[in-house]
Amino acid sequence: MTKQTVVVALGGNALLRRGEPLEADIQRQNIATAAKTIAEIAKEYNVVLVHGNGPQVGLLALQGLEYKKVSPYPLDVLGSETQGMIGYILMQELKNLLPEQNVSCMLTQMSVDPNDPAFADPTKPIGPVYNEAEARELAEKYHWTVKADGEYFRRVVPSPQPIGIIEDDAITTLIKQEHLVICTGGGGIPVKKENGKLVGVEAVIDKDMSAAFLAKQLNADALLILTDADAVFLDWGKPTQKALRSTTPSELAQYAFDAGSMGPKIDASCEFINQGGKLVGIGSLEAGLRILKGEAGTNIIAG
């Protein structure tokens, strides 16, 4: 029996949880936990894995600011570095759990429109969390844009929409050869065409939007978004909060979700379903396979 294909979007905050020190050992421990869930899913599905990179790309940017002898590296280059770093650890942990499974990681470039309105309104949080006073001080020092992220503040950067995967054919070839493919990490390295050539763009693409774009390109059977929330909740954080267990894009359109966290996940999910996708699951990392079976998290279907 041919396995169905699922694109799994693994949040950067699942790899480095909110408030944790940005230590390599801590990230490896979290990735090892994530790999167990991915390996479980891979036994029943063809898995294409997309990971976030918000905390990691922000860390690299901070490290770059400390070395004054060279100009800070641009975000597209830092994004490629996070693809290699996170992809390497994911590959290693998955191969340890699934020694017979081919596991491949591909540096992936994602085309964006240089006129995307996102460049005028940065919304993508990167790096660690700060209290408000510290965030304002850093914003003035480094000319950052900072915005509230729950009870904390974080640096935010432009997050344009993905419009084309440069390595699309190579990814498809690997999937046909039954590889577990790790690709479009951090939403993909943002690039644009300039005078007929590809050049990097100063941005970080939302990994959920890229995962939805990839899932549609691959005609995947499902999109699974794993995060630090058990499900999609209404009135999140209030005494009246309520989990949505099964819903549709039309129902979700009635509600407002936080633009810095659940909002992009809902937008990506609805985009996938509205373009012909069959199923989106959203929920906690530990419940991955159960979400796909409708036993946990939130399922979004057409309707």
C-alpha positions in Angstrom: 0.0 0.0 0.0 1.4 3.4 -1.0 1.9 5.8 1.9 0.2 9.1 1.9 2.4 12.2 1.9 2.3 14.7 4.7 4.2 18.0 5.0 5.1 18.5 8.6 5.8 22.1 9.8 7.9 22.1 13.0 8.0 25.4 14.8 11.2 27.1 15.7 9.8 27.5 19.2 9.4 23.7 19.5 13.1 23.3 18.8 14.0 26.1 21.3 11.1 26.7 23.7 10.1 30.2 24.8 12.5 31.5 27.5 15.0 28.7 27.2 18.7 29.6 26.9 19.9 29.6 23.3 22.3 26.7 23.9 23.3 24.1 21.4 22.8 21.2 23.8 19.3 22.4 24.7 18.4 22.6 21.0 19.8 19.1 20.4 17.7 17.7 23.3 14.5 19.4 21.9 15.3 18.2 18.4 15.8 14.6 19.7 12.3 14.8 21.3 10.9 16.2 18.0 12.6 13.5 16.0 10.7 10.8 18.0 7.4 12.3 16.9 8.5 12.7 13.2 9.9 9.1 13.2 6.5 7.8 14.4 4.7 9.7 11.7 7.2 8.5 9.1 6.3 4.8 9.7 2.9 5.5 8.3 3.4 8.5 6.0 5.9 9.9 3.5 7.2 12.8 5.5 8.4 16.1 4.1 9.7 18.2 7.0 9.8 22.0 7.2 11.2 23.6 10.4 11.1 27.1 11.8 14.2 29.2 12.6 13.0 32.3 14.4 15.1 31.9 17.6 18.1 30.6 15.8 18.3 33.2 13.0 17.9 35.9 15.7 20.8 34.3 17.7 23.1 34.4 14.7 22.2 38.0 14.1 23.0 38.9 17.7 26.3 37.0 17.5 27.2 38.9 14.3 26.7 42.2 16.0 29.3 41.4 18.6 32.1 41.1 16.0 32.8 44.7 14.9 35.5 44.0 12.3 33.0 42.9 9.6 29.6 44.2 8.6 26.7 42.0 10.0 25.7 39.2 7.7 22.3 39.6 5.9 19.3 37.6 6.9 19.2 35.5 3.8 22.8 34.2 4.6 21.9 33.7 8.3 18.7 31.8 7.1 20.9 29.4 5.1 23.1 28.9 8.1 20.1 27.9 10.2 18.9 25.5 7.5 22.3 23.7 7.7 22.5 23.8 11.5 19.0 22.6 12.3 18.9 20.3 9.3 22.1 18.5 10.3 20.8 17.8 13.9 17.4 16.7 12.6 19.0 14.4 10.0 21.3 12.8 12.6 18.5 12.2 15.2 16.1 10.8 12.6 18.7 8.5 11.1 19.5 7.2 14.6 15.8 6.4 15.0 15.2 5.2 11.5 18.5 3.6 10.3 16.9 2.0 7.2 15.2 5.3 6.1 16.9 7.6 3.6 17.0 11.1 5.2 18.0 14.1 3.1 18.3 17.8 3.9 18.2 20.3 1.1 19.2 24.0 1.3 16.1 25.6 -0.3 15.7 29.0 -1.8 12.2 30.6 -1.9 11.2 33.3 -4.3 9.5 36.4 -2.9 8.1 39.6 -4.5 10.3 42.5 -3.7 7.2 44.7 -3.7 5.4 42.6 -1.1 3.7 44.9 1.4 5.3 42.9 4.2 8.5 44.9 3.7 6.7 48.0 5.0 5.3 46.2 8.1 7.7 43.8 9.7 5.8 41.1 11.7 8.1 38.0 11.9 9.6 37.6 15.5 13.2 36.4 15.6 15.7 35.9 18.3 15.2 35.8 22.1 12.4 37.5 24.2 13.1 40.7 26.1 11.3 42.8 28.6 9.9 46.0 27.2 12.6 48.3 28.5 15.4 46.1 27.2 13.7 45.7 23.8 13.2 49.5 23.4 16.9 50.0 24.2 18.1 47.4 21.7 15.7 48.8 19.1 17.2 52.2 19.4 20.8 50.9 19.4 20.5 48.6 16.4 17.6 50.3 14.5 15.4 47.3 15.0 11.6 47.1 14.9 10.3 45.4 18.1 6.8 44.3 18.9 5.0 42.6 21.7 5.1 38.8 21.8 2.8 37.7 24.6 4.1 39.2 27.8 7.5 39.8 26.2 8.9 41.8 23.3 11.0 40.5 20.3 12.7 41.9 17.3 10.5 41.6 14.1 11.6 41.5 10.5 9.7 41.5 7.1 8.0 38.2 6.3 7.0 38.3 2.6 4.8 35.6 1.0 6.5 32.7 -0.7 5.8 32.5 -4.5 8.2 29.9 -5.8 10.5 27.1 -4.7 13.8 27.2 -6.6 14.7 23.5 -5.8 11.2 22.2 -6.4 12.2 19.5 -8.9 15.0 18.1 -6.7 12.7 17.9 -3.7 10.1 16.0 -5.8 12.7 13.6 -7.1 13.9 12.7 -3.5 10.3 12.1 -2.4 9.7 9.8 -5.3 12.8 7.9 -4.1 11.1 7.6 -0.7 13.5 9.9 1.1 12.4 11.7 4.3 13.1 15.2 3.0 14.0 18.2 5.2 13.6 21.3 3.1 12.4 25.0 3.0 13.8 25.3 6.6 12.9 28.6 8.2 10.5 29.2 5.3 13.3 29.0 2.7 16.1 31.3 2.0 14.4 34.5 0.6 15.5 35.4 -2.9 14.4 37.5 -5.8 15.2 37.8 -9.5 17.4 40.9 -10.3 18.6 41.4 -13.8 18.0 37.8 -14.5 19.9 36.5 -11.5 18.9 35.2 -8.1 19.9 37.5 -5.2 19.2 37.3 -1.5 16.5 39.4 0.3 16.6 40.8 3.8 13.7 38.9 5.3 12.6 35.8 7.1 9.7 33.9 5.4 7.0 32.4 7.6 7.7 28.7 7.7 4.0 27.8 7.9 3.2 29.7 4.8 6.1 28.0 3.0 5.0 24.6 4.3 1.5 25.3 2.9 2.9 26.4 -0.4 5.1 23.3 -0.5 2.2 21.0 0.4 0.1 22.4 -2.5 3.1 22.1 -4.9 3.5 18.5 -3.9 -0.2 17.7 -3.9 0.3 16.4 -0.4 -2.5 14.6 1.4 -2.1 16.6 4.6 -0.4 19.5 6.2 0.6 19.1 9.9 1.6 22.1 11.9 3.3 21.2 15.2 3.6 24.0 17.8 3.7 24.7 21.5 -0.1 24.9 21.7 -2.4 21.8 22.1 -4.9 23.1 19.6 -6.4 26.2 18.1 -8.1 28.1 20.9 -10.7 30.8 20.9 -10.2 33.4 23.7 -6.6 32.1 24.2 -5.3 32.8 27.8 -8.7 33.8 29.1 -11.0 31.9 31.5 -13.4 31.4 28.5 -10.8 29.8 26.2 -12.1 26.9 24.1 -10.4 24.5 21.8 -11.6 24.1 18.2 -11.3 20.4 17.5 -12.8 20.3 14.0 -13.3 23.4 11.9 -13.3 24.9 8.4 -11.7 28.0 6.8 -15.1 29.7 6.7 -15.6 29.3 10.4 -12.0 30.4 11.2 -12.6 33.6 9.1 -15.1 34.7 11.8 -12.3 35.0 14.4 -9.2 37.1 15.0 -5.9 35.3 15.9 -2.6 36.8 17.1 -0.5 37.9 14.2 2.7 37.0 16.0 1.8 33.3 16.7 -1.4 31.5 15.7 -2.5 33.9 13.0 0.1 32.9 10.4 -0.7 29.2 11.1 -4.4 29.8 10.5 -3.7 31.8 7.3 -1.4 29.1 6.0 -3.9 26.3 6.8 -6.8 28.1 5.1 -4.7 28.8 2.1 -3.9 25.1 1.7 -7.5 24.0 2.2 -8.9 26.7 -0.1 -6.5 25.6 -2.9 -7.7 22.0 -2.8 -5.9 20.5 0.3 -7.7 17.8 2.1 -6.6 18.1 5.7 -4.6 20.4 8.0 -3.8 19.4 11.6 -2.6 21.8 14.2 -1.4 20.9 17.7 1.4 19.9 20.1 4.5 18.2 19.0 4.0 15.2 21.2 0.5 14.5 19.7 1.7 14.5 16.0 0.3 11.2 14.7 -2.9 11.5 16.9 -3.6 14.9 15.3 -3.5 13.3 11.8 -5.9 10.6 13.0 -8.3 13.3 14.4 -7.7 12.2 18.0 -6.0 15.4 19.2 -5.3 19.0 18.3 -7.4 20.8 15.7 -8.4 19.4 12.3 -9.2 21.8 9.5 -11.1 20.5 6.4 -13.0 22.0 3.5 -16.6 23.1 4.2 
